[in-house]
Amino acid sequence: METAPKPGKDVPPKKDKLQTKRKKPRRYWEEETVPTTAGASPGPPRNKKNRELRPQRPKNAHILKKSRISKKPQVPKKPREWKNPESQSGLSGAQDPFPGPAPVPVEVVQKFCRIDKSRKLLHSKAKTRSRLEVAEAEEEETSIKAARSELLLAEEPGFLEGEDGEDTAKICQADIVEAVDIASAAKHFDLNLRQFGPYRLNYSRTGRHLAFGGRRGHVAALDWVTKKLMCEINVMEAVRDIRFLHSEALLAVAQNRWLHIYDNQGIELHCIRRCDRVTRLEFLPFHFLLATASETGFLTYLDVSVGKIVAALNARAGRLDVMSQNPYNAVIHLGHSNGTVSLWSPAMKEPLAKILCHRGGVRAVAVDSTGTYMATSGLDHQLKIFDLRGTYQPLSTRTLPHGAGHLAFSQRGLLVAGMGDVVNIWAGQGKASPPSLEQPYLTHRLSGPVHGLQFCPFEDVLGVGHTGGITSMLVPGASEPNFDGLESNPYRSRKQRQEWEVKALLEKVPAELICLDPRALAEVDVISLEQGKKEQIERLGYDPQAKAPFQPKPKQKGRSSTASLVKRKRKVMDEEHRDKVRQSLQQQHHKEAKAKPTGARPSALDRFVR
Amino acid sequence: MTANRLAESLLALSQQEELADLPKDYLLSESEDEGDNDGERKHQKLLEAISSLDGKNRRKLAERSEASLKVSEFNVSSEGSGEKLVLADLLEPVKTSSSLATVKKQLSRVKSKKTVELPLNKEEIERARTPLEQEIFNLLHKNKQPVTDPLLTPVEKASLRAMSLEEAKMRRAELQRARALQSYYEAKARREKKIKSKKYHKVVKKGKAKKALKEFEQLRKVNPAAALEELEKIEKARMMERMSLKHQNSGKWAKSKAIMAKYDLEARQAMQEQLSKNKELTQKLQVASESEEEEGGTEDVEELLVPDVVNEVQMNADGPNPWMLRSCTSDTKEAATQEDPEQLPELEAHGVSESEGEERPMAEEEILLREFEERRSLRKRSELSQDAEPAGSQETIDSGSQEVLSELRVLSQKLKENHQSRKQKASSEGTIPQVQREEPAPEEEEPLLLQRPERVQTLEELEELGKEECFQNKELPRPVLEEQQSERTPNNRPDAPKEKKKKEQMIDLQNLLTTQSPSVKSLAVPTIEELEDEEERNHRQMIKEAFAGDDVIRDFLKEKREAVEASKPKDVDLTLPGWGEWGGVGLKPSAKKRRRFLIKAPEGPPRKDKNLPNVIINEKRNIHAAAHQVQVLPYPFTHHWQFERTIQTPIGSTWNTQRAFQKLTTPKVVTKPGHIINPIKAEDVGYRSSSRSDLSVIQRNPKRITTRHKKQLKKCSVD
């Protein structure tokens, strides 16, 4: 296995110096301490002990993905210069057979590197260069640390493999249930609810709770793992959609007229009349925004943390009943009857982008968790997967015998399509690859036409709402095996949930930051920068950053006559001028080369045209 | 005696003029009655006119709107001088006697004082007294030339009345254009002719030949009939080559090569090549039967570029050398019968093909000249029908005059037909240009510039037709030309590539949405719902599917186009109509002015969805998000890329391990509650009171040697 450069050994000496410089801030209260003891208590006192002592359930061999809790006493990254090599041998006198820090695979480190080095920087000053070096060193260090803690992601995703060429799609749920352990087998169940019509369903972000609403007013929420019912009510009105808000304690229900919010006891907390005739709901967890698409053609963003409507956008495309969110950048995708999918942000009155996907209307849209792929199905019976990374071109297309009415992506990129009373699931090669539509991974027939689909987070379970009730089916390899206990912990207690809620609210992302490329926010706003510069020049009357005009240095032995000074000055000026001319010529050439292929040459005879 | 002769000649000329604008009076018999002498001169004139077509001995004449003749000793005309012809000038004696001059001056002064005009005066002027005056008046009246002051013929007046401002402008623009074209072409030809490089000419010739060959090949595939014609032309070129005896080894070059051939292999080869060519050319070809049609076929569009040669041949064919005529026709016959592509390279002797730049002007000239040729062939045919075999020189001259007459006859007949048919647009489109070209009027040096007579004629027609609207007429010349152009150079049209591109995009989008995708093989086919409402919905869906069609794509493209238009930066037009020029309703500010006061918006960066037909990406800036972005570069950075690099690594605990997070966020200064902080000493900061104290600091804390300290230390040690 290839290994990352061990910071202590291969890192160039310059960087070493840098690290020593930054190594350990010396505090004024420990001025006289011997340096050897300083290593024992690095940094500020730890007040996050409770975090390290987080109760780990026995089943919870899932360890946090981005482990902020790195309990394992980390091997010191670099051999400290001040340590004697002899001191490495312990009390026993035995030599460490693997001296130095453990190797880290390069690919894993690369995964955490975020500095875009594709852009070549121009010549920069020494001071700037040192800053850049510091930034790069920091990045390397943190990414190595992150890569090391990958080790703590112990769980592996499930999988389903056919015996030598057996089609996995032929394996039915009963077989799977038979094969898995009892705990997992208990996750497959059917709720027979024929009375209250087709069901929509929604899992909470932790994947622990399930809420479902029947067309004829039946609303219920339960802890589906333990099958403990939280509440069950009938709202006596048609229910169009149902969604958990940031936690399982709050529940938004799109009813026939208005949007209602219930708590986990089934008590109505709010009736939001400004969101009327809502057909679809979507919750953006990091922005605390509830997006509603209505029959009247409005897309409304409701900030649930303050209860304000952030934006009400008119899509100008008739009734809206196809909506999904892009989990990567919180952009809302709306499907329209003219075959287009439009991408929305609350900061803009117009769609960020419009993609023509189908010849008929769009029936369903889904975006995968990395924000790379979008699956759409339309009235033309086609299922397409689009690349969302700037090109918006279809990657694969399939015609389904009976067009898909519902689509959903799982955390690991499996795609499910509900067609009539059948669900088909397609799987890709890995996590980052689009699902290949060649062969379905699994199929399942339900007792009624599908009305709602969602993969459960952190469980290999697919929830299907249909006319006959709710079906929870097992889909091996659907979801992320390792969860982030600080972000969405399925096993959290009430206290932990409250803690998390406060923190999440503090870290709420403003709604106006939603844009197609969130990385663009980390860029300098060049337009304002230039504008500011211009204003400054106007204010001052000169450009403070402009290069000072050349002033020849006086020379001795009579060579500093005025004439020679002027001559030298002239020389430099001419050289600069030549440079300028050269540049402008080059630009012109470029322009011409660009302009030539497009359009015909203007003719001298054009002036006679009337 | 002399006066008499003058009068005679004037009369003759006037009659000729009549012939020129014959369609009006249509008096052919008169001219036929005229003596031989007259006919001879006419023939001479015609020859001149035709020979002047080549552009070699062309004289530039100022344009004059009225029908008039060239300046000649027999004629009264102020053509070219730019002055108005005043009758008084004509009436004056050739030499003014000096004694009378003073009196005259006085007289003129008296005249200019504008005394009360007597009605008698006018009459006096009108009346002709001397026989010469009578003659002149006669002449003027006959020609409908103005006698009195306005100096406009009735025709001109009519034309003035008939033309609107717009039309006149268009007319003028057209004329200017034609003139410009001509001058460009001339200049280019002159320039190219001046090039002395033999190599250049060789290369040009070769290039032309190659191109012609290629075109011919293409033509043969597309249009065999046209290809046949082309082949004839090629054969003609071969003929010319053959006649020129260029490939006999008697030229300078050939002689020099012959000397060199002994020693130089290349020269020998070149010589051999020439010899083989000569052989090829001088080879006798199979003679097939003749037909009259062929002669018409020999007319060469391409060769008109070098019209002198063609005309020469034509003249010969008409004229006294029947032998030449025979050989020509026989040659062309051969060409028609055997389509041998190997013969083709020989056409290089002539500028058969045109270079790209000339194409447009050529197209126009071609049309005109082709018409001319047609006419000529027609004439020839009529001649042939009249007298089967050409006779002696005297007779040929006669036939020449007759030729003219017959031609005119044909012409007038055509015109008459035109009038009768009254299909204004359809007929005039075809014939009017013909009429115009038809006239081999000696005054015209270039048929293209014959705009005025054409104008008059059409206007006359209009008048005859009961003053119909003239807008059709206005449109006449343009469509013809445009058609021609589009025929000829479909790729040269400026908007052609654009259209193509757009089409491509369209196709692309179509493909994108309509490609047949393989259908999924599914084990579980969904059962068809029995439910009533479900079925109904299905039904509706099916209808929707049926109607889901191309209009989706079209609508999307339209929307995209609009979005692109809307996002384009707008130009600012600051022109004030009427400022510095004539104002009024319907007058637009001139193009020059508009150009001057148009502030062009800078072209923005290319759209992100430029190459994505199925996507519209909003280019508007998200100002709310921009408010959160960094807007000022911090100190050491000079370019925003540099700074962006330093902030690309996230420092939040969400993206980092706990330890890394702590390390990234350690504050520069950490205070401990309850600890006493001693005040700063000057030495700590770096001020040195003495070198000793400095040293002590360093000793006490060897780790804190900064570079500055080191520098100081060095200085100290140096001191």
Interface residues (C-beta under 8 A of the other chain):
Chain A: P25 R26 R27 Y28 W29 E31 P35 G43 P44 K48 R51 K66 S67 R68 I69 S70 Q74 R114 I115 D116 R119 L121 L122 S124 K125 K127 T128 R131 L132 V134 A135 E136 E138 E139 E141 T142 K145 A146 R148 S149 D167 A169 K170 N338 G339 T340 S345 A347 M348 E350 P351 L352 A353 K354 I355 L356 C357 H358 R359 G360 G361 L379 D380 H381 Q382 L383 G390 T391 Y392 Q393 P394 T397 R398 T399 L400 P401 H402 M419 G420 D421 V422 N424 L437 Q439 P440 T443 H444 R445 P449 E487 E507 P510 E512 L513 I514 C515 L521 A522 E523 V524 D525 V526 I527 S528 L529 G532 T598 G599 A600 S603 A604 L605 R607 F608 V609 R610
Chain B: K169 M170 A173 E174 Q176 R177 A180 L181 Y184 R360 N492 R493 P494 D495 A496 P497 K498 L509 L512 L513 T514 T515 Q516 S517 P518 S519 V520 K521 S522 L523 A524 V525 P526 T527 I528 E529 E534 Q541 K544 E545 A548 G549 D550 V552 I553 D555 F556 E559 A591 K608 D609 L612 N614 V615 I616 I617 N618 K620 R621 N622 H624 A625 A626 A627 H628 Q629 V630 Q631 V632 L633 P636 F637 T638 H639 H640 W641 Q642 F643 E644 R645 T646 I647 Q648 T649 P650 S653 T654 W655 N656 T657 Q658 R659 A660 F661 Q662 K663 L664 T666 K668 V670 K672 H675 I677 N701 K703
